[in-house]
Amino acid sequence: MFFKGRADDMINNAGVKFYSIEVETALLSHPDITEAAVIGWPFPPHGETAVAFLVANRALAERDLHRFCTEQIAAYKVPKIF
């Protein structure tokens, strides 16, 4: 897989817009995550939701990542899928 960039850096979740870099920065503050990419994924009827693609040093449980994110960023910015 090759990452060539994004068509849009803004994620629109039910009319609340935020930049994917905010979520990536929060995820990269986790000691076991070495790379992170966050995109907006279609999520009707809310518009989009955040989806995170990660490279980690070890296996991480999705519930632990969710908890970690809720401590770092607003709930509407937390990825639905890791």
mmCIF file of the N, C-alpha and C atoms, coordinates in Angstrom:
data_MODEL
# 
_entry.id   MODEL 
# 
loop_
_atom_site.group_PDB 
_atom_site.id 
_atom_site.type_symbol 
_atom_site.label_atom_id 
_atom_site.label_alt_id 
_atom_site.label_comp_id 
_atom_site.label_asym_id 
_atom_site.label_entity_id 
_atom_site.label_seq_id 
_atom_site.pdbx_PDB_ins_code 
_atom_site.Cartn_x 
_atom_site.Cartn_y 
_atom_site.Cartn_z 
_atom_site.occupancy 
_atom_site.B_iso_or_equiv 
_atom_site.pdbx_formal_charge 
_atom_site.auth_seq_id 
_atom_site.auth_comp_id 
_atom_site.auth_asym_id 
_atom_site.auth_atom_id 
_atom_site.pdbx_PDB_model_num 
ATOM 1   N N  . MET A 1 1  ? 0.850   -1.158 0.000  1.00 0.00 ? 1  MET A N  1 
ATOM 2   C CA . MET A 1 1  ? 0.000   0.000  0.000  1.00 0.00 ? 1  MET A CA 1 
ATOM 3   C C  . MET A 1 1  ? 0.900   1.227  0.000  1.00 0.00 ? 1  MET A C  1 
ATOM 4   N N  . PHE A 1 2  ? 0.570   2.179  -0.829 1.00 0.00 ? 2  PHE A N  1 
ATOM 5   C CA . PHE A 1 2  ? 1.309   3.429  -0.904 1.00 0.00 ? 2  PHE A CA 1 
ATOM 6   C C  . PHE A 1 2  ? 0.373   4.575  -0.571 1.00 0.00 ? 2  PHE A C  1 
ATOM 7   N N  . PHE A 1 3  ? 0.778   5.429  0.334  1.00 0.00 ? 3  PHE A N  1 
ATOM 8   C CA . PHE A 1 3  ? -0.010  6.587  0.720  1.00 0.00 ? 3  PHE A CA 1 
ATOM 9   C C  . PHE A 1 3  ? 0.455   7.763  -0.127 1.00 0.00 ? 3  PHE A C  1 
ATOM 10  N N  . LYS A 1 4  ? -0.428  8.272  -0.967 1.00 0.00 ? 4  LYS A N  1 
ATOM 11  C CA . LYS A 1 4  ? -0.063  9.347  -1.882 1.00 0.00 ? 4  LYS A CA 1 
ATOM 12  C C  . LYS A 1 4  ? -0.602  10.698 -1.454 1.00 0.00 ? 4  LYS A C  1 
ATOM 13  N N  . GLY A 1 5  ? -1.254  10.767 -0.325 1.00 0.00 ? 5  GLY A N  1 
ATOM 14  C CA . GLY A 1 5  ? -1.815  12.029 0.136  1.00 0.00 ? 5  GLY A CA 1 
ATOM 15  C C  . GLY A 1 5  ? -3.319  11.924 0.295  1.00 0.00 ? 5  GLY A C  1 
ATOM 16  N N  . ARG A 1 6  ? -3.922  13.028 0.623  1.00 0.00 ? 6  ARG A N  1 
ATOM 17  C CA . ARG A 1 6  ? -5.367  13.059 0.850  1.00 0.00 ? 6  ARG A CA 1 
ATOM 18  C C  . ARG A 1 6  ? -6.037  14.019 -0.120 1.00 0.00 ? 6  ARG A C  1 
ATOM 19  N N  . ALA A 1 7  ? -7.265  13.700 -0.410 1.00 0.00 ? 7  ALA A N  1 
ATOM 20  C CA . ALA A 1 7  ? -8.056  14.633 -1.209 1.00 0.00 ? 7  ALA A CA 1 
ATOM 21  C C  . ALA A 1 7  ? -8.545  15.775 -0.325 1.00 0.00 ? 7  ALA A C  1 
ATOM 22  N N  . ASP A 1 8  ? -8.716  15.501 0.976  1.00 0.00 ? 8  ASP A N  1 
ATOM 23  C CA . ASP A 1 8  ? -9.244  16.486 1.908  1.00 0.00 ? 8  ASP A CA 1 
ATOM 24  C C  . ASP A 1 8  ? -8.735  16.168 3.314  1.00 0.00 ? 8  ASP A C  1 
ATOM 25  N N  . ASP A 1 9  ? -8.270  17.156 4.044  1.00 0.00 ? 9  ASP A N  1 
ATOM 26  C CA . ASP A 1 9  ? -7.776  16.954 5.411  1.00 0.00 ? 9  ASP A CA 1 
ATOM 27  C C  . ASP A 1 9  ? -8.860  17.148 6.465  1.00 0.00 ? 9  ASP A C  1 
ATOM 28  N N  . MET A 1 10 ? -10.021 17.617 6.046  1.00 0.00 ? 10 MET A N  1 
ATOM 29  C CA . MET A 1 10 ? -11.109 17.930 6.972  1.00 0.00 ? 10 MET A CA 1 
ATOM 30  C C  . MET A 1 10 ? -12.085 16.755 7.040  1.00 0.00 ? 10 MET A C  1 
ATOM 31  N N  . ILE A 1 11 ? -12.477 16.401 8.264  1.00 0.00 ? 11 ILE A N  1 
ATOM 32  C CA . ILE A 1 11 ? -13.494 15.368 8.474  1.00 0.00 ? 11 ILE A CA 1 
ATOM 33  C C  . ILE A 1 11 ? -14.746 16.073 8.971  1.00 0.00 ? 11 ILE A C  1 
ATOM 34  N N  . ASN A 1 12 ? -15.880 15.778 8.370  1.00 0.00 ? 12 ASN A N  1 
ATOM 35  C CA . ASN A 1 12 ? -17.154 16.401 8.724  1.00 0.00 ? 12 ASN A CA 1 
ATOM 36  C C  . ASN A 1 12 ? -18.039 15.360 9.390  1.00 0.00 ? 12 ASN A C  1 
ATOM 37  N N  . ASN A 1 13 ? -18.118 15.405 10.714 1.00 0.00 ? 13 ASN A N  1 
ATOM 38  C CA . ASN A 1 13 ? -18.905 14.446 11.491 1.00 0.00 ? 13 ASN A CA 1 
ATOM 39  C C  . ASN A 1 13 ? -20.149 15.153 12.006 1.00 0.00 ? 13 ASN A C  1 
ATOM 40  N N  . ALA A 1 14 ? -21.262 14.928 11.344 1.00 0.00 ? 14 ALA A N  1 
ATOM 41  C CA . ALA A 1 14 ? -22.558 15.505 11.725 1.00 0.00 ? 14 ALA A CA 1 
ATOM 42  C C  . ALA A 1 14 ? -22.492 17.027 11.789 1.00 0.00 ? 14 ALA A C  1 
ATOM 43  N N  . GLY A 1 15 ? -21.788 17.627 10.829 1.00 0.00 ? 15 GLY A N  1 
ATOM 44  C CA . GLY A 1 15 ? -21.699 19.079 10.770 1.00 0.00 ? 15 GLY A CA 1 
ATOM 45  C C  . GLY A 1 15 ? -20.579 19.672 11.610 1.00 0.00 ? 15 GLY A C  1 
ATOM 46  N N  . VAL A 1 16 ? -19.930 18.853 12.429 1.00 0.00 ? 16 VAL A N  1 
ATOM 47  C CA . VAL A 1 16 ? -18.791 19.317 13.224 1.00 0.00 ? 16 VAL A CA 1 
ATOM 48  C C  . VAL A 1 16 ? -17.528 18.925 12.470 1.00 0.00 ? 16 VAL A C  1 
ATOM 49  N N  . LYS A 1 17 ? -16.749 19.923 12.069 1.00 0.00 ? 17 LYS A N  1 
ATOM 50  C CA . LYS A 1 17 ? -15.573 19.660 11.254 1.00 0.00 ? 17 LYS A CA 1 
ATOM 51  C C  . LYS A 1 17 ? -14.309 19.702 12.094 1.00 0.00 ? 17 LYS A C  1 
ATOM 52  N N  . PHE A 1 18 ? -13.372 18.817 11.763 1.00 0.00 ? 18 PHE A N  1 
ATOM 53  C CA . PHE A 1 18 ? -12.071 18.803 12.431 1.00 0.00 ? 18 PHE A CA 1 
ATOM 54  C C  . PHE A 1 18 ? -11.040 18.239 11.467 1.00 0.00 ? 18 PHE A C  1 
ATOM 55  N N  . TYR A 1 19 ? -9.783  18.546 11.746 1.00 0.00 ? 19 TYR A N  1 
ATOM 56  C CA . TYR A 1 19 ? -8.694  18.088 10.897 1.00 0.00 ? 19 TYR A CA 1 
ATOM 57  C C  . TYR A 1 19 ? -8.190  16.724 11.349 1.00 0.00 ? 19 TYR A C  1 
ATOM 58  N N  . SER A 1 20 ? -7.889  15.883 10.386 1.00 0.00 ? 20 SER A N  1 
ATOM 59  C CA . SER A 1 20 ? -7.387  14.543 10.684 1.00 0.00 ? 20 SER A CA 1 
ATOM 60  C C  . SER A 1 20 ? -6.061  14.591 11.433 1.00 0.00 ? 20 SER A C  1 
ATOM 61  N N  . ILE A 1 21 ? -5.261  15.624 11.220 1.00 0.00 ? 21 ILE A N  1 
ATOM 62  C CA . ILE A 1 21 ? -3.966  15.739 11.887 1.00 0.00 ? 21 ILE A CA 1 
ATOM 63  C C  . ILE A 1 21 ? -4.123  15.827 13.409 1.00 0.00 ? 21 ILE A C  1 
ATOM 64  N N  . GLU A 1 22 ? -5.246  16.379 13.883 1.00 0.00 ? 22 GLU A N  1 
ATOM 65  C CA . GLU A 1 22 ? -5.501  16.448 15.324 1.00 0.00 ? 22 GLU A CA 1 
ATOM 66  C C  . GLU A 1 22 ? -5.585  15.044 15.922 1.00 0.00 ? 22 GLU A C  1 
ATOM 67  N N  . VAL A 1 23 ? -6.257  14.154 15.227 1.00 0.00 ? 23 VAL A N  1 
ATOM 68  C CA . VAL A 1 23 ? -6.416  12.780 15.693 1.00 0.00 ? 23 VAL A CA 1 
ATOM 69  C C  . VAL A 1 23 ? -5.093  12.027 15.564 1.00 0.00 ? 23 VAL A C  1 
ATOM 70  N N  . GLU A 1 24 ? -4.406  12.235 14.454 1.00 0.00 ? 24 GLU A N  1 
ATOM 71  C CA . GLU A 1 24 ? -3.107  11.582 14.255 1.00 0.00 ? 24 GLU A CA 1 
ATOM 72  C C  . GLU A 1 24 ? -2.112  11.989 15.343 1.00 0.00 ? 24 GLU A C  1 
ATOM 73  N N  . THR A 1 25 ? -2.092  13.265 15.691 1.00 0.00 ? 25 THR A N  1 
ATOM 74  C CA . THR A 1 25 ? -1.189  13.751 16.733 1.00 0.00 ? 25 THR A CA 1 
ATOM 75  C C  . THR A 1 25 ? -1.493  13.095 18.069 1.00 0.00 ? 25 THR A C  1 
ATOM 76  N N  . ALA A 1 26 ? -2.776  12.969 18.396 1.00 0.00 ? 26 ALA A N  1 
ATOM 77  C CA . ALA A 1 26 ? -3.166  12.300 19.646 1.00 0.00 ? 26 ALA A CA 1 
ATOM 78  C C  . ALA A 1 26 ? -2.725  10.841 19.632 1.00 0.00 ? 26 ALA A C  1 
ATOM 79  N N  . LEU A 1 27 ? -2.953  10.152 18.532 1.00 0.00 ? 27 LEU A N  1 
ATOM 80  C CA . LEU A 1 27 ? -2.570  8.745  18.437 1.00 0.00 ? 27 LEU A CA 1 
ATOM 81  C C  . LEU A 1 27 ? -1.054  8.566  18.524 1.00 0.00 ? 27 LEU A C  1 
ATOM 82  N N  . LEU A 1 28 ? -0.302  9.462  17.917 1.00 0.00 ? 28 LEU A N  1 
ATOM 83  C CA . LEU A 1 28 ? 1.158   9.355  17.941 1.00 0.00 ? 28 LEU A CA 1 
ATOM 84  C C  . LEU A 1 28 ? 1.748   9.639  19.316 1.00 0.00 ? 28 LEU A C  1 
ATOM 85  N N  . SER A 1 29 ? 0.947   10.194 20.227 1.00 0.00 ? 29 SER A N  1 
ATOM 86  C CA . SER A 1 29 ? 1.424   10.396 21.599 1.00 0.00 ? 29 SER A CA 1 
ATOM 87  C C  . SER A 1 29 ? 1.368   9.100  22.410 1.00 0.00 ? 29 SER A C  1 
ATOM 88  N N  . HIS A 1 30 ? 0.722   8.071  21.853 1.00 0.00 ? 30 HIS A N  1 
ATOM 89  C CA . HIS A 1 30 ? 0.693   6.754  22.509 1.00 0.00 ? 30 HIS A CA 1 
ATOM 90  C C  . HIS A 1 30 ? 2.086   6.135  22.377 1.00 0.00 ? 30 HIS A C  1 
ATOM 91  N N  . PRO A 1 31 ? 2.635   5.597  23.469 1.00 0.00 ? 31 PRO A N  1 
ATOM 92  C CA . PRO A 1 31 ? 4.009   5.088  23.419 1.00 0.00 ? 31 PRO A CA 1 
ATOM 93  C C  . PRO A 1 31 ? 4.237   3.897  22.479 1.00 0.00 ? 31 PRO A C  1 
ATOM 94  N N  . ASP A 1 32 ? 3.187   3.168  22.118 1.00 0.00 ? 32 ASP A N  1 
ATOM 95  C CA . ASP A 1 32 ? 3.346   1.989  21.265 1.00 0.00 ? 32 ASP A CA 1 
ATOM 96  C C  . ASP A 1 32 ? 2.978   2.226  19.802 1.00 0.00 ? 32 ASP A C  1 
ATOM 97  N N  . ILE A 1 33 ? 2.563   3.432  19.454 1.00 0.00 ? 33 ILE A N  1 
ATOM 98  C CA . ILE A 1 33 ? 2.188   3.735  18.075 1.00 0.00 ? 33 ILE A CA 1 
ATOM 99  C C  . ILE A 1 33 ? 3.319   4.508  17.411 1.00 0.00 ? 33 ILE A C  1 
ATOM 100 N N  . THR A 1 34 ? 3.796   3.980  16.279 1.00 0.00 ? 34 THR A N  1 
ATOM 101 C CA . THR A 1 34 ? 4.906   4.625  15.580 1.00 0.00 ? 34 THR A CA 1 
ATOM 102 C C  . THR A 1 34 ? 4.456   5.412  14.346 1.00 0.00 ? 34 THR A C  1 
ATOM 103 N N  . GLU A 1 35 ? 3.329   5.029  13.756 1.00 0.00 ? 35 GLU A N  1 
ATOM 104 C CA . GLU A 1 35 ? 2.794   5.744  12.601 1.00 0.00 ? 35 GLU A CA 1 
ATOM 105 C C  . GLU A 1 35 ? 1.273   5.738  12.671 1.00 0.00 ? 35 GLU A C  1 
ATOM 106 N N  . ALA A 1 36 ? 0.670   6.820  12.189 1.00 0.00 ? 36 ALA A N  1 
ATOM 107 C CA . ALA A 1 36 ? -0.797  6.913  12.202 1.00 0.00 ? 36 ALA A CA 1 
ATOM 108 C C  . ALA A 1 36 ? -1.261  7.727  10.999 1.00 0.00 ? 36 ALA A C  1 
ATOM 109 N N  . ALA A 1 37 ? -2.332  7.274  10.391 1.00 0.00 ? 37 ALA A N  1 
ATOM 110 C CA . ALA A 1 37 ? -3.002  8.011  9.320  1.00 0.00 ? 37 ALA A CA 1 
ATOM 111 C C  . ALA A 1 37 ? -4.495  7.930  9.600  1.00 0.00 ? 37 ALA A C  1 
ATOM 112 N N  . VAL A 1 38 ? -5.162  9.069  9.566  1.00 0.00 ? 38 VAL A N  1 
ATOM 113 C CA . VAL A 1 38 ? -6.593  9.127  9.856  1.00 0.00 ? 38 VAL A CA 1 
ATOM 114 C C  . VAL A 1 38 ? -7.295  9.742  8.653  1.00 0.00 ? 38 VAL A C  1 
ATOM 115 N N  . ILE A 1 39 ? -8.387  9.111  8.252  1.00 0.00 ? 39 ILE A N  1 
ATOM 116 C CA . ILE A 1 39 ? -9.168  9.601  7.118  1.00 0.00 ? 39 ILE A CA 1 
ATOM 117 C C  . ILE A 1 39 ? -10.632 9.701  7.521  1.00 0.00 ? 39 ILE A C  1 
ATOM 118 N N  . GLY A 1 40 ? -11.378 10.484 6.750  1.00 0.00 ? 40 GLY A N  1 
ATOM 119 C CA . GLY A 1 40 ? -12.825 10.539 6.910  1.00 0.00 ? 40 GLY A CA 1 
ATOM 120 C C  . GLY A 1 40 ? -13.451 9.444  6.075  1.00 0.00 ? 40 GLY A C  1 
ATOM 121 N N  . TRP A 1 41 ? -14.314 8.647  6.678  1.00 0.00 ? 41 TRP A N  1 
ATOM 122 C CA . TRP A 1 41 ? -14.972 7.527  6.002  1.00 0.00 ? 41 TRP A CA 1 
ATOM 123 C C  . TRP A 1 41 ? -16.465 7.799  5.977  1.00 0.00 ? 41 TRP A C  1 
ATOM 124 N N  . PRO A 1 42 ? -17.140 7.557  4.852  1.00 0.00 ? 42 PRO A N  1 
ATOM 125 C CA . PRO A 1 42 ? -18.586 7.796  4.788  1.00 0.00 ? 42 PRO A CA 1 
ATOM 126 C C  . PRO A 1 42 ? -19.319 7.086  5.931  1.00 0.00 ? 42 PRO A C  1 
ATOM 127 N N  . PHE A 1 43 ? -20.188 7.831  6.604  1.00 0.00 ? 43 PHE A N  1 
ATOM 128 C CA . PHE A 1 43 ? -20.904 7.313  7.771  1.00 0.00 ? 43 PHE A CA 1 
ATOM 129 C C  . PHE A 1 43 ? -22.300 7.936  7.815  1.00 0.00 ? 43 PHE A C  1 
ATOM 130 N N  . PRO A 1 44 ? -23.192 7.498  6.897  1.00 0.00 ? 44 PRO A N  1 
ATOM 131 C CA . PRO A 1 44 ? -24.548 8.057  6.865  1.00 0.00 ? 44 PRO A CA 1 
ATOM 132 C C  . PRO A 1 44 ? -25.287 7.779  8.165  1.00 0.00 ? 44 PRO A C  1 
ATOM 133 N N  . PRO A 1 45 ? -26.111 8.639  8.643  1.00 0.00 ? 45 PRO A N  1 
ATOM 134 C CA . PRO A 1 45 ? -26.482 9.950  8.089  1.00 0.00 ? 45 PRO A CA 1 
ATOM 135 C C  . PRO A 1 45 ? -25.617 11.091 8.625  1.00 0.00 ? 45 PRO A C  1 
ATOM 136 N N  . HIS A 1 46 ? -24.524 10.789 9.280  1.00 0.00 ? 46 HIS A N  1 
ATOM 137 C CA . HIS A 1 46 ? -23.700 11.814 9.929  1.00 0.00 ? 46 HIS A CA 1 
ATOM 138 C C  . HIS A 1 46 ? -22.642 12.428 9.027  1.00 0.00 ? 46 HIS A C  1 
ATOM 139 N N  . GLY A 1 47 ? -22.540 11.991 7.814  1.00 0.00 ? 47 GLY A N  1 
ATOM 140 C CA . GLY A 1 47 ? -21.515 12.510 6.910  1.00 0.00 ? 47 GLY A CA 1 
ATOM 141 C C  . GLY A 1 47 ? -20.308 11.597 6.892  1.00 0.00 ? 47 GLY A C  1 
ATOM 142 N N  . GLU A 1 48 ? -19.376 11.840 7.823  1.00 0.00 ? 48 GLU A N  1 
ATOM 143 C CA . GLU A 1 48 ? -18.158 11.040 7.885  1.00 0.00 ? 48 GLU A CA 1 
ATOM 144 C C  . GLU A 1 48 ? -17.831 10.699 9.339  1.00 0.00 ? 48 GLU A C  1 
ATOM 145 N N  . THR A 1 49 ? -17.013 9.684  9.494  1.00 0.00 ? 49 THR A N  1 
ATOM 146 C CA . THR A 1 49 ? -16.442 9.356  10.793 1.00 0.00 ? 49 THR A CA 1 
ATOM 147 C C  . THR A 1 49 ? -14.945 9.151  10.584 1.00 0.00 ? 49 THR A C  1 
ATOM 148 N N  . ALA A 1 50 ? -14.197 9.269  11.656 1.00 0.00 ? 50 ALA A N  1 
ATOM 149 C CA . ALA A 1 50 ? -12.748 9.071  11.560 1.00 0.00 ? 50 ALA A CA 1 
ATOM 150 C C  . ALA A 1 50 ? -12.423 7.578  11.595 1.00 0.00 ? 50 ALA A C  1 
ATOM 151 N N  . VAL A 1 51 ? -11.490 7.176  10.735 1.00 0.00 ? 51 VAL A N  1 
ATOM 152 C CA . VAL A 1 51 ? -10.970 5.812  10.697 1.00 0.00 ? 51 VAL A CA 1 
ATOM 153 C C  . VAL A 1 51 ? -9.453  5.935  10.771 1.00 0.00 ? 51 VAL A C  1 
ATOM 154 N N  . ALA A 1 52 ? -8.823  5.165  11.667 1.00 0.00 ? 52 ALA A N  1 
ATOM 155 C CA . ALA A 1 52 ? -7.382  5.260  11.878 1.00 0.00 ? 52 ALA A CA 1 
ATOM 156 C C  . ALA A 1 52 ? -6.656  4.022  11.378 1.00 0.00 ? 52 ALA A C  1 
ATOM 157 N N  . PHE A 1 53 ? -5.565  4.247  10.664 1.00 0.00 ? 53 PHE A N  1 
ATOM 158 C CA . PHE A 1 53 ? -4.660  3.187  10.221 1.00 0.00 ? 53 PHE A CA 1 
ATOM 159 C C  . PHE A 1 53 ? -3.370  3.368  11.016 1.00 0.00 ? 53 PHE A C  1 
ATOM 160 N N  . LEU A 1 54 ? -2.952  2.325  11.711 1.00 0.00 ? 54 LEU A N  1 
ATOM 161 C CA . LEU A 1 54 ? -1.843  2.454  12.649 1.00 0.00 ? 54 LEU A CA 1 
ATOM 162 C C  . LEU A 1 54 ? -0.740  1.440  12.415 1.00 0.00 ? 54 LEU A C  1 
ATOM 163 N N  . VAL A 1 55 ? 0.469   1.824  12.785 1.00 0.00 ? 55 VAL A N  1 
ATOM 164 C CA . VAL A 1 55 ? 1.604   0.913  12.904 1.00 0.00 ? 55 VAL A CA 1 
ATOM 165 C C  . VAL A 1 55 ? 2.004   0.978  14.374 1.00 0.00 ? 55 VAL A C  1 
ATOM 166 N N  . ALA A 1 56 ? 2.017   -0.198 15.016 1.00 0.00 ? 56 ALA A N  1 
ATOM 167 C CA . ALA A 1 56 ? 2.306   -0.233 16.457 1.00 0.00 ? 56 ALA A CA 1 
ATOM 168 C C  . ALA A 1 56 ? 3.431   -1.217 16.759 1.00 0.00 ? 56 ALA A C  1 
ATOM 169 N N  . ASN A 1 57 ? 4.066   -1.001 17.896 1.00 0.00 ? 57 ASN A N  1 
ATOM 170 C CA . ASN A 1 57 ? 5.157   -1.879 18.350 1.00 0.00 ? 57 ASN A CA 1 
ATOM 171 C C  . ASN A 1 57 ? 4.651   -3.217 18.859 1.00 0.00 ? 57 ASN A C  1 
ATOM 172 N N  . ARG A 1 58 ? 3.371   -3.253 19.236 1.00 0.00 ? 58 ARG A N  1 
ATOM 173 C CA . ARG A 1 58 ? 2.779   -4.479 19.768 1.00 0.00 ? 58 ARG A CA 1 
ATOM 174 C C  . ARG A 1 58 ? 1.293   -4.454 19.463 1.00 0.00 ? 58 ARG A C  1 
ATOM 175 N N  . ALA A 1 59 ? 0.632   -5.600 19.699 1.00 0.00 ? 59 ALA A N  1 
ATOM 176 C CA . ALA A 1 59 ? -0.818  -5.666 19.475 1.00 0.00 ? 59 ALA A CA 1 
ATOM 177 C C  . ALA A 1 59 ? -1.527  -4.783 20.506 1.00 0.00 ? 59 ALA A C  1 
ATOM 178 N N  . LEU A 1 60 ? -2.488  -4.006 20.039 1.00 0.00 ? 60 LEU A N  1 
ATOM 179 C CA . LEU A 1 60 ? -3.247  -3.118 20.908 1.00 0.00 ? 60 LEU A CA 1 
ATOM 180 C C  . LEU A 1 60 ? -4.733  -3.411 20.749 1.00 0.00 ? 60 LEU A C  1 
ATOM 181 N N  . ALA A 1 61 ? -5.448  -3.487 21.848 1.00 0.00 ? 61 ALA A N  1 
ATOM 182 C CA . ALA A 1 61 ? -6.891  -3.734 21.808 1.00 0.00 ? 61 ALA A CA 1 
ATOM 183 C C  . ALA A 1 61 ? -7.618  -2.457 21.384 1.00 0.00 ? 61 ALA A C  1 
ATOM 184 N N  . GLU A 1 62 ? -8.624  -2.628 20.551 1.00 0.00 ? 62 GLU A N  1 
ATOM 185 C CA . GLU A 1 62 ? -9.388  -1.482 20.075 1.00 0.00 ? 62 GLU A CA 1 
ATOM 186 C C  . GLU A 1 62 ? -10.008 -0.695 21.230 1.00 0.00 ? 62 GLU A C  1 
ATOM 187 N N  . ARG A 1 63 ? -10.502 -1.381 22.237 1.00 0.00 ? 63 ARG A N  1 
ATOM 188 C CA . ARG A 1 63 ? -11.114 -0.687 23.387 1.00 0.00 ? 63 ARG A CA 1 
ATOM 189 C C  . ARG A 1 63 ? -10.084 0.159  24.130 1.00 0.00 ? 63 ARG A C  1 
ATOM 190 N N  . ASP A 1 64 ? -8.827  -0.302 24.192 1.00 0.00 ? 64 ASP A N  1 
ATOM 191 C CA . ASP A 1 64 ? -7.772  0.470  24.846 1.00 0.00 ? 64 ASP A CA 1 
ATOM 192 C C  . ASP A 1 64 ? -7.408  1.715  24.026 1.00 0.00 ? 64 ASP A C  1 
ATOM 193 N N  . LEU A 1 65 ? -7.391  1.561  22.711 1.00 0.00 ? 65 LEU A N  1 
ATOM 194 C CA . LEU A 1 65 ? -7.135  2.713  21.850 1.00 0.00 ? 65 LEU A CA 1 
ATOM 195 C C  . LEU A 1 65 ? -8.258  3.732  21.958 1.00 0.00 ? 65 LEU A C  1 
ATOM 196 N N  . HIS A 1 66 ? -9.486  3.244  22.003 1.00 0.00 ? 66 HIS A N  1 
ATOM 197 C CA . HIS A 1 66 ? -10.643 4.128  22.154 1.00 0.00 ? 66 HIS A CA 1 
ATOM 198 C C  . HIS A 1 66 ? -10.545 4.902  23.466 1.00 0.00 ? 66 HIS A C  1 
ATOM 199 N N  . ARG A 1 67 ? -10.238 4.219  24.546 1.00 0.00 ? 67 ARG A N  1 
ATOM 200 C CA . ARG A 1 67 ? -10.100 4.855  25.857 1.00 0.00 ? 67 ARG A CA 1 
ATOM 201 C C  . ARG A 1 67 ? -8.972  5.889  25.838 1.00 0.00 ? 67 ARG A C  1 
ATOM 202 N N  . PHE A 1 68 ? -7.847  5.520  25.253 1.00 0.00 ? 68 PHE A N  1 
ATOM 203 C CA . PHE A 1 68 ? -6.714  6.428  25.155 1.00 0.00 ? 68 PHE A CA 1 
ATOM 204 C C  . PHE A 1 68 ? -7.117  7.705  24.406 1.00 0.00 ? 68 PHE A C  1 
ATOM 205 N N  . CYS A 1 69 ? -7.810  7.543  23.282 1.00 0.00 ? 69 CYS A N  1 
ATOM 206 C CA . CYS A 1 69 ? -8.221  8.696  22.488 1.00 0.00 ? 69 CYS A CA 1 
ATOM 207 C C  . CYS A 1 69 ? -9.192  9.607  23.236 1.00 0.00 ? 69 CYS A C  1 
ATOM 208 N N  . THR A 1 70 ? -10.131 9.015  23.963 1.00 0.00 ? 70 THR A N  1 
ATOM 209 C CA . THR A 1 70 ? -11.102 9.846  24.686 1.00 0.00 ? 70 THR A CA 1 
ATOM 210 C C  . THR A 1 70 ? -10.435 10.687 25.769 1.00 0.00 ? 70 THR A C  1 
ATOM 211 N N  . GLU A 1 71 ? -9.257  10.280 26.216 1.00 0.00 ? 71 GLU A N  1 
ATOM 212 C CA . GLU A 1 71 ? -8.504  11.072 27.194 1.00 0.00 ? 71 GLU A CA 1 
ATOM 213 C C  . GLU A 1 71 ? -7.726  12.199 26.518 1.00 0.00 ? 71 GLU A C  1 
ATOM 214 N N  . GLN A 1 72 ? -7.511  12.097 25.205 1.00 0.00 ? 72 GLN A N  1 
ATOM 215 C CA . GLN A 1 72 ? -6.681  13.055 24.479 1.00 0.00 ? 72 GLN A CA 1 
ATOM 216 C C  . GLN A 1 72 ? -7.489  14.072 23.665 1.00 0.00 ? 72 GLN A C  1 
ATOM 217 N N  . ILE A 1 73 ? -8.613  13.630 23.095 1.00 0.00 ? 73 ILE A N  1 
ATOM 218 C CA . ILE A 1 73 ? -9.372  14.470 22.162 1.00 0.00 ? 73 ILE A CA 1 
ATOM 219 C C  . ILE A 1 73 ? -10.869 14.369 22.452 1.00 0.00 ? 73 ILE A C  1 
ATOM 220 N N  . ALA A 1 74 ? -11.629 15.263 21.851 1.00 0.00 ? 74 ALA A N  1 
ATOM 221 C CA . ALA A 1 74 ? -13.087 15.263 22.010 1.00 0.00 ? 74 ALA A CA 1 
ATOM 222 C C  . ALA A 1 74 ? -13.697 13.968 21.465 1.00 0.00 ? 74 ALA A C  1 
ATOM 223 N N  . ALA A 1 75 ? -14.789 13.553 22.044 1.00 0.00 ? 75 ALA A N  1 
ATOM 224 C CA . ALA A 1 75 ? -15.422 12.273 21.692 1.00 0.00 ? 75 ALA A CA 1 
ATOM 225 C C  . ALA A 1 75 ? -15.797 12.193 20.214 1.00 0.00 ? 75 ALA A C  1 
ATOM 226 N N  . TYR A 1 76 ? -16.236 13.293 19.604 1.00 0.00 ? 76 TYR A N  1 
ATOM 227 C CA . TYR A 1 76 ? -16.639 13.242 18.193 1.00 0.00 ? 76 TYR A CA 1 
ATOM 228 C C  . TYR A 1 76 ? -15.441 13.035 17.253 1.00 0.00 ? 76 TYR A C  1 
ATOM 229 N N  . LYS A 1 77 ? -14.221 13.218 17.757 1.00 0.00 ? 77 LYS A N  1 
ATOM 230 C CA . LYS A 1 77 ? -13.014 13.037 16.935 1.00 0.00 ? 77 LYS A CA 1 
ATOM 231 C C  . LYS A 1 77 ? -12.437 11.619 17.049 1.00 0.00 ? 77 LYS A C  1 
ATOM 232 N N  . VAL A 1 78 ? -12.882 10.849 18.023 1.00 0.00 ? 78 VAL A N  1 
ATOM 233 C CA . VAL A 1 78 ? -12.333 9.510  18.260 1.00 0.00 ? 78 VAL A CA 1 
ATOM 234 C C  . VAL A 1 78 ? -12.706 8.587  17.096 1.00 0.00 ? 78 VAL A C  1 
ATOM 235 N N  . PRO A 1 79 ? -11.725 7.918  16.504 1.00 0.00 ? 79 PRO A N  1 
ATOM 236 C CA . PRO A 1 79 ? -12.023 7.013  15.389 1.00 0.00 ? 79 PRO A CA 1 
ATOM 237 C C  . PRO A 1 79 ? -13.013 5.910  15.778 1.00 0.00 ? 79 PRO A C  1 
ATOM 238 N N  . LYS A 1 80 ? -13.889 5.577  14.841 1.00 0.00 ? 80 LYS A N  1 
ATOM 239 C CA . LYS A 1 80 ? -14.828 4.469  15.046 1.00 0.00 ? 80 LYS A CA 1 
ATOM 240 C C  . LYS A 1 80 ? -14.149 3.141  14.776 1.00 0.00 ? 80 LYS A C  1 
ATOM 241 N N  . ILE A 1 81 ? -13.133 3.155  13.908 1.00 0.00 ? 81 ILE A N  1 
ATOM 242 C CA . ILE A 1 81 ? -12.422 1.931  13.527 1.00 0.00 ? 81 ILE A CA 1 
ATOM 243 C C  . ILE A 1 81 ? -10.918 2.213  13.606 1.00 0.00 ? 81 ILE A C  1 
ATOM 244 N N  . PHE A 1 82 ? -10.198 1.270  14.181 1.00 0.00 ? 82 PHE A N  1 
ATOM 245 C CA . PHE A 1 82 ? -8.734  1.355  14.262 1.00 0.00 ? 82 PHE A CA 1 
ATOM 246 C C  . PHE A 1 82 ? -8.145  0.226  13.450 1.00 0.00 ? 82 PHE A C  1 
# 
